[in-house]
Amino acid sequence: MRIVESLLAAANKGDVDVTLDVALHGDEGLGLDSLQTAELSAMLEDEFGTDPFSEGRIPDTVGEIVSFYVSGDQSGTSVPA
């Protein structure tokens, strides 16, 4: 969630409330566009060595990103909860 909040702050969207059930895209969610989604993917990969997008998953919510890391779905990467 820290990485998502960092991305939003850089995009001047720091006033958006980030919760596990908030959508990544659309007006009802964080409103990320394709460039911001790619940037998020790169930030996650830099931090954790993998990301759900590169693994062929397309998360719809912040919670799906968090679940990717805490459930151990990624290939061999261990991330502290």
C-alpha positions in Angstrom: 0.0 0.0 0.0 3.0 2.3 0.7 4.0 2.0 -3.0 0.6 2.8 -4.2 0.4 5.8 -1.9 3.8 7.0 -3.2 2.7 6.7 -6.8 -0.5 8.7 -6.0 1.5 11.4 -4.3 3.8 11.8 -7.3 0.8 12.0 -9.5 -0.8 14.7 -7.3 -3.5 12.3 -6.2 -2.3 12.1 -2.6 -5.8 13.1 -1.3 -7.3 9.8 -2.5 -8.0 7.3 0.3 -6.1 4.0 -0.3 -7.9 1.0 1.0 -7.7 -2.7 0.1 -11.0 -2.6 -1.7 -10.4 0.5 -3.8 -10.2 0.0 -7.6 -7.0 0.9 -9.4 -8.8 2.3 -12.4 -12.0 4.3 -13.0 -13.6 7.3 -11.4 -14.8 5.4 -8.5 -11.3 4.2 -7.7 -7.8 5.6 -7.9 -8.2 6.6 -11.5 -4.9 5.2 -12.7 -4.3 5.5 -16.4 -2.2 3.1 -18.4 1.1 5.0 -17.9 0.5 5.2 -14.1 -0.3 1.4 -14.1 3.0 0.7 -15.9 4.8 2.9 -13.4 3.2 1.0 -10.5 4.3 -2.2 -12.1 7.9 -1.0 -12.3 7.8 0.3 -8.7 6.6 -3.0 -7.4 9.2 -4.9 -9.4 12.0 -2.6 -8.1 10.8 -3.1 -4.5 10.0 -6.8 -4.5 11.7 -8.3 -7.6 8.4 -9.2 -9.2 4.9 -7.8 -9.7 1.5 -9.2 -10.5 1.3 -7.6 -13.9 4.6 -9.3 -15.0 3.2 -12.6 -13.8 0.2 -12.3 -16.1 -2.3 -11.2 -13.4 -4.1 -7.9 -13.9 -5.3 -6.8 -10.4 -8.4 -4.7 -10.2 -7.9 -3.5 -6.6 -5.2 -2.6 -4.2 -6.2 -5.7 -2.2 -5.4 -7.9 -5.1 -1.9 -6.5 -5.3 -1.4 -7.0 -1.6 -2.8 -10.5 -1.8 -0.3 -11.3 -4.6 2.6 -10.7 -2.2 1.2 -12.0 1.1 -0.3 -15.2 -0.3 3.0 -16.3 -1.9 1.6 -16.4 -5.4 4.7 -14.7 -6.9 7.6 -16.9 -8.1 9.8 -17.3 -5.1 9.6 -13.8 -3.7 9.2 -13.5 0.0 7.7 -10.2 1.3 7.2 -9.4 4.9 3.6 -8.6 5.8 
